[in-house]
Amino acid sequence: ICRLFKMFNHESPYKYLLRRKMNHAYNRLTNTNLLIRNIADEIGFDDPYHFSKVFKKMFMRSPREIRQMNERKKV
């Protein structure tokens, strides 16, 4: 199943799910005032530090930086 998934989606099921979770987290960061640790918990990360590390690897910015950039845009 994993090979078929990768053949059609060009990424493993794990990477696909992780990308979906991180996109959801990005949206929650920019559209809510929830704490970062609550968002991490919401998408299945027990450790908010690990969440931040994975998030930064994907978006090249930390969750805090994304939230701060979004706050500046609203002003």
C-alpha positions in Angstrom: 0.0 0.0 0.0 2.8 2.4 0.9 4.5 1.9 -2.5 1.2 2.5 -4.4 0.6 5.6 -2.3 4.1 6.9 -3.1 3.7 6.1 -6.7 0.6 8.3 -7.1 1.3 11.0 -4.5 5.1 11.1 -4.9 5.5 11.1 -1.1 5.2 8.5 1.7 1.9 8.3 3.7 3.9 9.6 6.7 5.1 12.7 4.9 1.7 13.3 3.4 0.0 13.2 6.9 2.8 15.3 8.4 2.4 17.9 5.7 -1.4 18.0 6.2 -1.0 18.3 10.0 1.6 21.1 9.6 -0.7 23.0 7.2 -3.5 22.7 9.7 -1.2 24.0 12.4 -0.2 26.9 10.2 -3.8 27.8 9.7 -4.5 27.5 13.4 -1.5 29.8 14.2 -2.6 32.5 11.8 -6.4 32.3 12.5 -6.6 31.8 16.3 -5.0 32.9 19.5 -4.5 29.4 20.8 -1.2 28.7 22.5 1.4 27.0 20.4 1.6 24.1 22.8 -2.2 23.7 22.5 -2.0 23.6 18.7 0.8 21.1 18.9 -1.3 18.9 21.2 -4.3 19.3 18.9 -2.5 17.9 15.9 -0.9 15.0 17.9 2.4 16.2 19.2 3.0 15.5 22.9 6.1 17.7 23.0 5.7 21.3 21.8 9.5 21.6 21.3 9.5 18.7 18.8 6.5 20.3 17.1 8.4 23.6 16.8 11.4 21.8 15.3 9.3 19.9 12.7 7.3 23.0 11.9 10.4 25.1 11.3 11.9 22.4 9.1 8.8 22.5 6.9 8.2 26.2 6.8 11.7 27.6 7.4 10.2 29.7 10.3 9.3 28.9 13.8 5.6 28.9 14.9 6.3 32.0 16.9 7.8 33.8 13.8 4.8 32.8 11.7 2.4 34.2 14.4 4.4 37.4 14.7 4.5 38.0 10.9 0.7 37.4 10.8 0.2 39.9 13.7 2.1 42.6 11.7 0.0 42.0 8.6 -3.2 42.6 10.6 -2.0 46.0 11.8 
